[in-house]
Amino acid sequence: MLTHRWKKPLVLGDGRIRVIVGSAEEAMNWLIHEPNQNSDKWRHAWRTCRAVHEGRLPPEEARFAVELAAGR
């Protein structure tokens, strides 16, 4: 599997746990465990990460979408 690394990883957390996400593929793993998978932001992040994984978008597009989904 080809991994599309971001220039700067995201640090996500809820005060109890901290997760460092550095690629669209890692973001998909994080997204699949998020409880609010019905939100528009979550679905947008998932589709964007999938497109990056398939080579249809540049990696930084997924970073931005995941950042929005995480509420940052």
C-alpha positions in Angstrom: 0.0 0.0 0.0 1.3 3.4 -0.9 1.2 5.9 1.9 0.8 9.6 1.1 2.5 11.4 4.0 1.6 14.9 5.0 4.3 17.6 5.4 3.0 18.3 8.9 1.1 15.6 10.9 -2.1 16.5 12.8 -2.3 16.1 16.5 -5.8 15.1 17.5 -7.2 14.6 21.0 -10.1 15.1 23.3 -8.2 15.9 26.5 -7.9 12.2 27.5 -6.0 10.8 24.6 -3.7 12.3 21.9 -3.5 10.8 18.4 -0.9 11.8 15.8 -2.1 11.4 12.2 0.4 11.7 9.4 -1.3 10.5 6.3 -4.7 10.0 4.6 -4.4 6.2 5.3 -3.8 6.9 9.1 -6.7 9.4 9.0 -9.0 6.7 7.6 -8.1 4.5 10.6 -8.8 7.3 13.0 -12.1 8.3 11.2 -13.4 4.7 11.4 -13.3 4.9 15.2 -15.0 8.3 15.5 -18.5 8.1 17.0 -20.1 10.8 14.9 -19.8 9.2 11.4 -23.1 10.7 10.2 -21.9 14.2 10.1 -21.2 16.0 6.8 -17.7 16.8 7.9 -16.9 13.2 8.7 -18.3 12.0 5.3 -16.3 14.7 3.5 -13.1 13.7 5.3 -13.7 10.0 4.5 -14.3 10.7 0.8 -11.3 13.0 0.6 -9.0 10.5 2.3 -10.2 7.8 0.0 -9.5 10.0 -3.0 -6.0 10.7 -1.8 -5.4 7.0 -1.2 -6.6 6.3 -4.8 -4.3 9.0 -6.1 -7.1 11.3 -7.3 -6.2 14.2 -4.9 -3.0 15.6 -3.4 -2.3 14.5 0.2 -2.7 17.9 1.8 -6.4 17.9 0.7 -7.1 15.1 3.1 -5.2 16.8 5.9 -7.4 19.8 5.7 -10.6 17.7 5.5 -9.6 15.7 8.6 -8.7 18.9 10.5 -12.3 20.2 9.8 -13.8 16.9 10.8 -11.9 17.0 14.1 -13.3 20.4 14.8 -10.0 22.3 14.7 
